[in-house]
């Protein structure tokens, strides 16, 4: 009888262990599914925050462009002052919105990001000295960030730095270069319009009779 009980216990043991294993696997599966759902929500949150960060930068750029618009030249001083005060208020309110999406980096990626940003900062610092040379340099840096056929010669040293950065940093570096080139182009357009206006004003002054209202007496 005792031997029969022992054999019965031994035959039940595998089934008991198997039941516990199934239960643990079930719990593990539920936890994994919950983590998968959380990961989707985290990525959605990061994407929304990144979109807000881009929107903030675009708003700042738009206000800055309006501040330096050639239309500002063709209005009265009082109206211009009022508009510039409004633009400054909008700048302040926009800057008060702080949106930051942190990027996890290894020490190598941290160094690559620092050096890439420093390279761009050096170009920006020299833009006022030579706009055309700065524009060409920015184009070579941007060409290093594109995967398709580059629109300009590629700065291979800068390209190596960008490839050493985290993926999020690569995207931010490209967006920054695109914004800088757009700002330079907008500034050039403003300068050309103002130069054209100055030439037109000078020609009107130099026309015969312009000084006395167009009358010969």
Secondary structure, DSSP 8 states (H G I E B T S, - for coil): -HHHHHHHHHHHHHHHHHHHHHHHHHHHHHHHHHHHHHHHHHHHHHHHHHHHHHHHHHHHHHHHHHHT-GGGGGS-HHHHHHHHHHHHHHHHHHHT----------HHHHHHHHHHHHHHHHHHHHTTT-HHHHHHHHHHHHHTT-SSS-SS---HHHHHHHHTS-HHHHHHHHHHHHHHHHHHHHHHHHHHHHHHHHHHHHHHHHSTTGGGTT---
